[in-house]
Amino acid sequence: MRKVVAEVEKENPHASLMAVNGEGMEKDVMFITFYKDYSAYSDAVSLTKSLPFISLASFESFLVDLNDEDNYRLLTLGQMARHLESLGKISKEETAQKNK
């Protein structure tokens, strides 16, 4: 699966932040990605659904408008670094480097 996805991503680059296994809500895989517009998202969904190991019966998505002024808190790398620091996973110096 990783080899196929790597080849697909070479031919169809997009901002994929995360692709992980998990469990809950009757699902076992999650992707977090960015797209320029709905058309780019739609193209990526079609491509994803064409992969042989994707189950169309359980494919669902959730869209977020990052320009929505009512968004409470957006994901940032600085926010992630501060959280990792609070868990003792990285030092304050590493957090400062990530925030530059």
N, CA, C and O atoms as CSV, one atom per row, in Angstrom:
chain,resi,resn,atom,element,x,y,z
A,1,MET,N,N,0.812,-1.179,0.000
A,1,MET,CA,C,0.000,0.000,0.000
A,1,MET,C,C,0.868,1.260,0.000
A,1,MET,O,O,0.600,2.200,-0.749
A,2,ARG,N,N,1.902,1.279,0.835
A,2,ARG,CA,C,2.768,2.467,0.906
A,2,ARG,C,C,3.443,2.757,-0.427
A,2,ARG,O,O,3.571,3.915,-0.825
A,3,LYS,N,N,3.870,1.711,-1.112
A,3,LYS,CA,C,4.540,1.879,-2.401
A,3,LYS,C,C,3.580,2.485,-3.428
A,3,LYS,O,O,3.946,3.403,-4.163
A,4,VAL,N,N,2.356,1.968,-3.473
A,4,VAL,CA,C,1.355,2.485,-4.414
A,4,VAL,C,C,1.044,3.944,-4.104
A,4,VAL,O,O,0.997,4.774,-5.012
A,5,VAL,N,N,0.831,4.262,-2.835
A,5,VAL,CA,C,0.512,5.637,-2.441
A,5,VAL,C,C,1.677,6.565,-2.766
A,5,VAL,O,O,1.453,7.677,-3.246
A,6,ALA,N,N,2.893,6.147,-2.523
A,6,ALA,CA,C,4.065,6.976,-2.833
A,6,ALA,C,C,4.118,7.307,-4.324
A,6,ALA,O,O,4.416,8.441,-4.698
A,7,GLU,N,N,3.832,6.331,-5.164
A,7,GLU,CA,C,3.818,6.564,-6.617
A,7,GLU,C,C,2.686,7.509,-7.016
A,7,GLU,O,O,2.883,8.399,-7.844
A,8,VAL,N,N,1.511,7.321,-6.437
A,8,VAL,CA,C,0.373,8.194,-6.735
A,8,VAL,C,C,0.687,9.632,-6.312
A,8,VAL,O,O,0.373,10.573,-7.041
A,9,GLU,N,N,1.302,9.804,-5.144
A,9,GLU,CA,C,1.622,11.146,-4.652
A,9,GLU,C,C,2.673,11.838,-5.517
A,9,GLU,O,O,2.648,13.061,-5.650
A,10,LYS,N,N,3.595,11.079,-6.107
A,10,LYS,CA,C,4.581,11.678,-7.008
A,10,LYS,C,C,3.901,12.294,-8.218
A,10,LYS,O,O,4.267,13.380,-8.669
A,11,GLU,N,N,2.908,11.591,-8.735
A,11,GLU,CA,C,2.196,12.050,-9.926
A,11,GLU,C,C,1.104,13.065,-9.611
A,11,GLU,O,O,0.697,13.825,-10.490
A,12,ASN,N,N,0.625,13.089,-8.370
A,12,ASN,CA,C,-0.481,13.947,-7.962
A,12,ASN,C,C,-0.164,14.583,-6.616
A,12,ASN,O,O,-0.760,14.208,-5.607
A,13,PRO,N,N,0.763,15.539,-6.578
A,13,PRO,CA,C,1.161,16.108,-5.279
A,13,PRO,C,C,0.025,16.900,-4.635
A,13,PRO,O,O,-0.754,17.564,-5.319
A,14,HIS,N,N,-0.053,16.819,-3.316
A,14,HIS,CA,C,-0.992,17.609,-2.533
A,14,HIS,C,C,-0.441,17.711,-1.117
A,14,HIS,O,O,0.476,16.983,-0.736
A,15,ALA,N,N,-1.008,18.616,-0.357
A,15,ALA,CA,C,-0.516,18.837,1.002
A,15,ALA,C,C,-1.175,17.850,1.959
A,15,ALA,O,O,-2.226,18.132,2.535
A,16,SER,N,N,-0.553,16.708,2.116
A,16,SER,CA,C,-1.058,15.694,3.030
A,16,SER,C,C,-0.324,15.843,4.356
A,16,SER,O,O,0.892,15.667,4.423
A,17,LEU,N,N,-1.064,16.167,5.405
A,17,LEU,CA,C,-0.456,16.353,6.717
A,17,LEU,C,C,-0.304,15.049,7.481
A,17,LEU,O,O,0.675,14.831,8.194
A,18,MET,N,N,-1.306,14.185,7.313
A,18,MET,CA,C,-1.297,12.996,8.142
A,18,MET,C,C,-2.083,11.883,7.462
A,18,MET,O,O,-3.122,12.134,6.851
A,19,ALA,N,N,-1.597,10.676,7.566
A,19,ALA,CA,C,-2.302,9.477,7.131
A,19,ALA,C,C,-1.984,8.412,8.170
A,19,ALA,O,O,-0.850,7.942,8.254
A,20,VAL,N,N,-2.988,8.029,8.965
A,20,VAL,CA,C,-2.743,7.137,10.094
A,20,VAL,C,C,-3.820,6.067,10.209
A,20,VAL,O,O,-4.945,6.236,9.741
A,21,ASN,N,N,-3.446,4.972,10.840
A,21,ASN,CA,C,-4.403,3.941,11.215
A,21,ASN,C,C,-4.975,4.301,12.574
A,21,ASN,O,O,-4.311,4.955,13.379
A,22,GLY,N,N,-6.185,3.884,12.828
A,22,GLY,CA,C,-6.814,4.138,14.115
A,22,GLY,C,C,-8.092,3.336,14.209
A,22,GLY,O,O,-8.326,2.425,13.415
A,23,GLU,N,N,-8.908,3.673,15.172
A,23,GLU,CA,C,-10.192,3.006,15.273
A,23,GLU,C,C,-11.195,3.916,15.955
A,23,GLU,O,O,-10.842,4.715,16.822
A,24,GLY,N,N,-12.441,3.784,15.556
A,24,GLY,CA,C,-13.533,4.573,16.110
A,24,GLY,C,C,-14.490,4.978,15.012
A,24,GLY,O,O,-14.097,5.134,13.856
A,25,MET,N,N,-15.755,5.149,15.382
A,25,MET,CA,C,-16.787,5.555,14.435
A,25,MET,C,C,-16.819,4.618,13.227
A,25,MET,O,O,-17.111,5.033,12.106
A,26,GLU,N,N,-16.511,3.343,13.484
A,26,GLU,CA,C,-16.508,2.302,12.461
A,26,GLU,C,C,-15.527,2.584,11.322
A,26,GLU,O,O,-15.767,2.169,10.188
A,27,LYS,N,N,-14.433,3.279,11.607
A,27,LYS,CA,C,-13.392,3.597,10.631
A,27,LYS,C,C,-12.055,3.110,11.163
A,27,LYS,O,O,-11.901,2.867,12.360
A,28,ASP,N,N,-11.072,2.968,10.245
A,28,ASP,CA,C,-9.758,2.530,10.695
A,28,ASP,C,C,-8.593,3.280,10.052
A,28,ASP,O,O,-7.433,2.960,10.316
A,29,VAL,N,N,-8.887,4.274,9.213
A,29,VAL,CA,C,-7.836,5.084,8.589
A,29,VAL,C,C,-8.309,6.535,8.548
A,29,VAL,O,O,-9.494,6.802,8.344
A,30,MET,N,N,-7.377,7.470,8.742
A,30,MET,CA,C,-7.714,8.888,8.668
A,30,MET,C,C,-6.633,9.631,7.892
A,30,MET,O,O,-5.441,9.381,8.076
A,31,PHE,N,N,-7.058,10.548,7.022
A,31,PHE,CA,C,-6.149,11.418,6.285
A,31,PHE,C,C,-6.509,12.856,6.616
A,31,PHE,O,O,-7.689,13.201,6.688
A,32,ILE,N,N,-5.508,13.692,6.817
A,32,ILE,CA,C,-5.727,15.133,6.947
A,32,ILE,C,C,-4.925,15.784,5.832
A,32,ILE,O,O,-3.706,15.624,5.762
A,33,THR,N,N,-5.603,16.515,4.965
A,33,THR,CA,C,-4.972,17.111,3.793
A,33,THR,C,C,-5.487,18.524,3.566
A,33,THR,O,O,-6.536,18.906,4.085
A,34,PHE,N,N,-4.735,19.300,2.781
A,34,PHE,CA,C,-5.127,20.641,2.361
A,34,PHE,C,C,-5.352,20.649,0.860
A,34,PHE,O,O,-4.636,19.979,0.116
A,35,TYR,N,N,-6.342,21.403,0.419
A,35,TYR,CA,C,-6.603,21.579,-1.005
A,35,TYR,C,C,-6.882,23.039,-1.292
A,35,TYR,O,O,-7.458,23.747,-0.466
A,36,LYS,N,N,-6.471,23.482,-2.463
A,36,LYS,CA,C,-6.649,24.878,-2.870
A,36,LYS,C,C,-8.123,25.255,-2.955
A,36,LYS,O,O,-8.522,26.345,-2.545
A,37,ASP,N,N,-8.922,24.344,-3.489
A,37,ASP,CA,C,-10.344,24.621,-3.667
A,37,ASP,C,C,-11.101,23.299,-3.740
A,37,ASP,O,O,-10.510,22.221,-3.668
A,38,TYR,N,N,-12.417,23.406,-3.883
A,38,TYR,CA,C,-13.245,22.205,-3.899
A,38,TYR,C,C,-12.923,21.305,-5.092
A,38,TYR,O,O,-12.972,20.081,-4.979
A,39,SER,N,N,-12.604,21.893,-6.197
A,39,SER,CA,C,-12.274,21.112,-7.389
A,39,SER,C,C,-11.055,20.218,-7.140
A,39,SER,O,O,-11.049,19.047,-7.521
A,40,ALA,N,N,-10.032,20.773,-6.504
A,40,ALA,CA,C,-8.835,19.985,-6.182
A,40,ALA,C,C,-9.178,18.874,-5.195
A,40,ALA,O,O,-8.667,17.759,-5.306
A,41,TYR,N,N,-10.034,19.176,-4.239
A,41,TYR,CA,C,-10.480,18.169,-3.278
A,41,TYR,C,C,-11.232,17.044,-3.999
A,41,TYR,O,O,-10.969,15.863,-3.770
A,42,SER,N,N,-12.156,17.421,-4.861
A,42,SER,CA,C,-12.957,16.444,-5.597
A,42,SER,C,C,-12.076,15.529,-6.451
A,42,SER,O,O,-12.303,14.320,-6.505
A,43,ASP,N,N,-11.079,16.101,-7.111
A,43,ASP,CA,C,-10.145,15.300,-7.903
A,43,ASP,C,C,-9.396,14.299,-7.024
A,43,ASP,O,O,-9.214,13.143,-7.406
A,44,ALA,N,N,-8.963,14.754,-5.840
A,44,ALA,CA,C,-8.222,13.879,-4.930
A,44,ALA,C,C,-9.105,12.754,-4.398
A,44,ALA,O,O,-8.646,11.623,-4.245
A,45,VAL,N,N,-10.363,13.060,-4.118
A,45,VAL,CA,C,-11.289,12.020,-3.648
A,45,VAL,C,C,-11.474,10.963,-4.732
A,45,VAL,O,O,-11.447,9.766,-4.444
A,46,SER,N,N,-11.661,11.397,-5.968
A,46,SER,CA,C,-11.816,10.449,-7.072
A,46,SER,C,C,-10.582,9.566,-7.209
A,46,SER,O,O,-10.694,8.356,-7.402
A,47,LEU,N,N,-9.404,10.180,-7.107
A,47,LEU,CA,C,-8.155,9.425,-7.190
A,47,LEU,C,C,-8.056,8.425,-6.035
A,47,LEU,O,O,-7.693,7.267,-6.244
A,48,THR,N,N,-8.377,8.868,-4.827
A,48,THR,CA,C,-8.308,8.001,-3.653
A,48,THR,C,C,-9.240,6.812,-3.801
A,48,THR,O,O,-8.867,5.679,-3.496
A,49,LYS,N,N,-10.452,7.072,-4.270
A,49,LYS,CA,C,-11.429,5.995,-4.439
A,49,LYS,C,C,-11.012,4.997,-5.515
A,49,LYS,O,O,-11.498,3.866,-5.531
A,50,SER,N,N,-10.123,5.402,-6.406
A,50,SER,CA,C,-9.672,4.494,-7.460
A,50,SER,C,C,-8.598,3.522,-6.978
A,50,SER,O,O,-8.286,2.558,-7.677
A,51,LEU,N,N,-8.030,3.757,-5.803
A,51,LEU,CA,C,-6.997,2.868,-5.283
A,51,LEU,C,C,-7.613,1.524,-4.903
A,51,LEU,O,O,-8.701,1.481,-4.328
A,52,PRO,N,N,-6.922,0.420,-5.222
A,52,PRO,CA,C,-7.503,-0.909,-5.034
A,52,PRO,C,C,-7.776,-1.283,-3.578
A,52,PRO,O,O,-8.615,-2.150,-3.329
A,53,PHE,N,N,-7.114,-0.675,-2.625
A,53,PHE,CA,C,-7.276,-1.059,-1.227
A,53,PHE,C,C,-8.220,-0.137,-0.463
A,53,PHE,O,O,-8.321,-0.245,0.759
A,54,ILE,N,N,-8.917,0.771,-1.158
A,54,ILE,CA,C,-9.874,1.672,-0.520
A,54,ILE,C,C,-11.274,1.075,-0.636
A,54,ILE,O,O,-11.718,0.719,-1.727
A,55,SER,N,N,-11.957,0.971,0.490
A,55,SER,CA,C,-13.323,0.455,0.502
A,55,SER,C,C,-14.297,1.607,0.275
A,55,SER,O,O,-14.450,2.470,1.139
A,56,LEU,N,N,-14.946,1.623,-0.865
A,56,LEU,CA,C,-15.893,2.687,-1.190
A,56,LEU,C,C,-17.085,2.711,-0.252
A,56,LEU,O,O,-17.675,3.768,-0.024
A,57,ALA,N,N,-17.442,1.569,0.289
A,57,ALA,CA,C,-18.611,1.498,1.168
A,57,ALA,C,C,-18.408,2.288,2.459
A,57,ALA,O,O,-19.378,2.731,3.073
A,58,SER,N,N,-17.168,2.465,2.868
A,58,SER,CA,C,-16.930,3.143,4.140
A,58,SER,C,C,-16.174,4.460,3.989
A,58,SER,O,O,-15.695,5.010,4.981
A,59,PHE,N,N,-16.062,4.969,2.777
A,59,PHE,CA,C,-15.334,6.218,2.541
A,59,PHE,C,C,-16.221,7.406,2.909
A,59,PHE,O,O,-17.315,7.559,2.367
A,60,GLU,N,N,-15.748,8.243,3.828
A,60,GLU,CA,C,-16.467,9.452,4.212
A,60,GLU,C,C,-15.466,10.589,4.339
A,60,GLU,O,O,-14.272,10.362,4.533
A,61,SER,N,N,-15.961,11.808,4.230
A,61,SER,CA,C,-15.063,12.954,4.389
A,61,SER,C,C,-15.754,14.058,5.173
A,61,SER,O,O,-16.973,14.058,5.340
A,62,PHE,N,N,-14.949,14.993,5.646
A,62,PHE,CA,C,-15.414,16.131,6.423
A,62,PHE,C,C,-14.624,17.335,5.950
A,62,PHE,O,O,-13.395,17.335,6.025
A,63,LEU,N,N,-15.303,18.358,5.467
A,63,LEU,CA,C,-14.629,19.542,4.927
A,63,LEU,C,C,-14.622,20.668,5.950
A,63,LEU,O,O,-15.590,20.861,6.684
A,64,VAL,N,N,-13.506,21.418,5.990
A,64,VAL,CA,C,-13.376,22.574,6.862
A,64,VAL,C,C,-12.935,23.758,6.021
A,64,VAL,O,O,-11.978,23.654,5.255
A,65,ASP,N,N,-13.623,24.878,6.156
A,65,ASP,CA,C,-13.241,26.124,5.478
A,65,ASP,C,C,-12.295,26.892,6.394
A,65,ASP,O,O,-12.728,27.446,7.405
A,66,LEU,N,N,-11.020,26.931,6.054
A,66,LEU,CA,C,-10.031,27.601,6.902
A,66,LEU,C,C,-10.197,29.114,6.912
A,66,LEU,O,O,-9.604,29.794,7.750
A,67,ASN,N,N,-10.990,29.647,5.997
A,67,ASN,CA,C,-11.248,31.083,5.955
A,67,ASN,C,C,-12.462,31.485,6.782
A,67,ASN,O,O,-12.769,32.673,6.873
A,68,ASP,N,N,-13.147,30.542,7.376
A,68,ASP,CA,C,-14.328,30.817,8.187
A,68,ASP,C,C,-13.906,31.578,9.441
A,68,ASP,O,O,-13.112,31.074,10.236
A,69,GLU,N,N,-14.429,32.781,9.619
A,69,GLU,CA,C,-14.040,33.622,10.756
A,69,GLU,C,C,-14.544,33.075,12.091
A,69,GLU,O,O,-14.083,33.517,13.144
A,70,ASP,N,N,-15.472,32.132,12.070
A,70,ASP,CA,C,-15.991,31.554,13.304
A,70,ASP,C,C,-15.180,30.353,13.788
A,70,ASP,O,O,-15.504,29.777,14.827
A,71,ASN,N,N,-14.121,29.961,13.051
A,71,ASN,CA,C,-13.270,28.869,13.511
A,71,ASN,C,C,-12.672,29.250,14.853
A,71,ASN,O,O,-12.206,30.374,15.036
A,72,TYR,N,N,-12.687,28.314,15.788
A,72,TYR,CA,C,-12.191,28.590,17.131
A,72,TYR,C,C,-10.672,28.523,17.210
A,72,TYR,O,O,-10.029,29.458,17.688
A,73,ARG,N,N,-10.104,27.428,16.744
A,73,ARG,CA,C,-8.641,27.276,16.802
A,73,ARG,C,C,-8.213,26.386,15.640
A,73,ARG,O,O,-8.720,25.278,15.469
A,74,LEU,N,N,-7.284,26.882,14.856
A,74,LEU,CA,C,-6.743,26.113,13.744
A,74,LEU,C,C,-5.449,25.435,14.161
A,74,LEU,O,O,-4.764,25.905,15.069
A,75,LEU,N,N,-5.119,24.357,13.518
A,75,LEU,CA,C,-3.898,23.614,13.797
A,75,LEU,C,C,-2.689,24.378,13.265
A,75,LEU,O,O,-2.658,24.759,12.095
A,76,THR,N,N,-1.701,24.600,14.118
A,76,THR,CA,C,-0.452,25.219,13.691
A,76,THR,C,C,0.712,24.371,14.196
A,76,THR,O,O,0.572,23.626,15.166
A,77,LEU,N,N,1.854,24.488,13.536
A,77,LEU,CA,C,3.040,23.747,13.987
A,77,LEU,C,C,3.514,24.251,15.344
A,77,LEU,O,O,3.987,23.468,16.167
A,78,GLY,N,N,3.390,25.565,15.583
A,78,GLY,CA,C,3.773,26.127,16.883
A,78,GLY,C,C,2.935,25.549,18.009
A,78,GLY,O,O,3.450,25.232,19.081
A,79,GLN,N,N,1.650,25.414,17.761
A,79,GLN,CA,C,0.734,24.825,18.740
A,79,GLN,C,C,1.132,23.384,19.036
A,79,GLN,O,O,1.123,22.963,20.193
A,80,MET,N,N,1.478,22.636,18.009
A,80,MET,CA,C,1.908,21.249,18.197
A,80,MET,C,C,3.209,21.190,18.989
A,80,MET,O,O,3.363,20.338,19.864
A,81,ALA,N,N,4.148,22.093,18.689
A,81,ALA,CA,C,5.432,22.110,19.392
A,81,ALA,C,C,5.225,22.416,20.877
A,81,ALA,O,O,5.846,21.784,21.732
A,82,ARG,N,N,4.356,23.382,21.189
A,82,ARG,CA,C,4.094,23.711,22.598
A,82,ARG,C,C,3.474,22.521,23.333
A,82,ARG,O,O,3.789,22.276,24.497
A,83,HIS,N,N,2.603,21.789,22.658
A,83,HIS,CA,C,1.996,20.608,23.277
A,83,HIS,C,C,3.053,19.530,23.530
A,83,HIS,O,O,3.085,18.935,24.607
A,84,LEU,N,N,3.913,19.279,22.546
A,84,LEU,CA,C,4.975,18.290,22.723
A,84,LEU,C,C,5.921,18.702,23.845
A,84,LEU,O,O,6.410,17.858,24.596
A,85,GLU,N,N,6.174,20.003,23.956
A,85,GLU,CA,C,7.011,20.503,25.052
A,85,GLU,C,C,6.346,20.211,26.394
A,85,GLU,O,O,7.010,19.775,27.334
A,86,SER,N,N,5.029,20.449,26.489
A,86,SER,CA,C,4.324,20.218,27.749
A,86,SER,C,C,4.340,18.746,28.150
A,86,SER,O,O,4.248,18.428,29.335
A,87,LEU,N,N,4.453,17.858,27.188
A,87,LEU,CA,C,4.530,16.423,27.468
A,87,LEU,C,C,5.956,15.953,27.729
A,87,LEU,O,O,6.180,14.786,28.052
A,88,GLY,N,N,6.921,16.862,27.590
A,88,GLY,CA,C,8.312,16.506,27.795
A,88,GLY,C,C,8.922,15.790,26.606
A,88,GLY,O,O,9.984,15.181,26.728
A,89,LYS,N,N,8.263,15.854,25.454
A,89,LYS,CA,C,8.763,15.158,24.261
A,89,LYS,C,C,9.833,15.972,23.542
A,89,LYS,O,O,10.691,15.398,22.870
A,90,ILE,N,N,9.799,17.307,23.670
A,90,ILE,CA,C,10.826,18.173,23.091
A,90,ILE,C,C,11.156,19.257,24.100
A,90,ILE,O,O,10.367,19.530,25.005
A,91,SER,N,N,12.321,19.876,23.948
A,91,SER,CA,C,12.761,20.907,24.886
A,91,SER,C,C,12.252,22.287,24.477
A,91,SER,O,O,11.780,22.473,23.355
A,92,LYS,N,N,12.351,23.262,25.399
A,92,LYS,CA,C,11.946,24.636,25.093
A,92,LYS,C,C,12.784,25.208,23.955
A,92,LYS,O,O,12.291,25.999,23.150
A,93,GLU,N,N,14.054,24.805,23.891
A,93,GLU,CA,C,14.926,25.278,22.821
A,93,GLU,C,C,14.426,24.779,21.460
A,93,GLU,O,O,14.429,25.525,20.480
A,94,GLU,N,N,14.001,23.528,21.409
A,94,GLU,CA,C,13.461,22.984,20.163
A,94,GLU,C,C,12.166,23.680,19.778
A,94,GLU,O,O,11.911,23.914,18.596
A,95,THR,N,N,11.340,24.015,20.776
A,95,THR,CA,C,10.102,24.753,20.504
A,95,THR,C,C,10.429,26.125,19.929
A,95,THR,O,O,9.795,26.568,18.971
A,96,ALA,N,N,11.416,26.795,20.512
A,96,ALA,CA,C,11.810,28.121,20.008
A,96,ALA,C,C,12.295,28.025,18.571
A,96,ALA,O,O,11.985,28.896,17.759
A,97,GLN,N,N,13.056,26.975,18.240
A,97,GLN,CA,C,13.524,26.784,16.873
A,97,GLN,C,C,12.355,26.569,15.912
A,97,GLN,O,O,12.371,27.083,14.794
A,98,LYS,N,N,11.352,25.819,16.334
A,98,LYS,CA,C,10.195,25.534,15.481
A,98,LYS,C,C,9.318,26.769,15.275
A,98,LYS,O,O,8.614,26.868,14.271
A,99,ASN,N,N,9.357,27.712,16.225
A,99,ASN,CA,C,8.529,28.910,16.142
A,99,ASN,C,C,9.183,30.029,15.336
A,99,ASN,O,O,8.571,31.078,15.136
A,100,LYS,N,N,10.422,29.824,14.868
A,100,LYS,CA,C,11.112,30.866,14.072
A,100,LYS,C,C,10.565,30.940,12.690
A,100,LYS,O,O,11.023,31.754,11.888
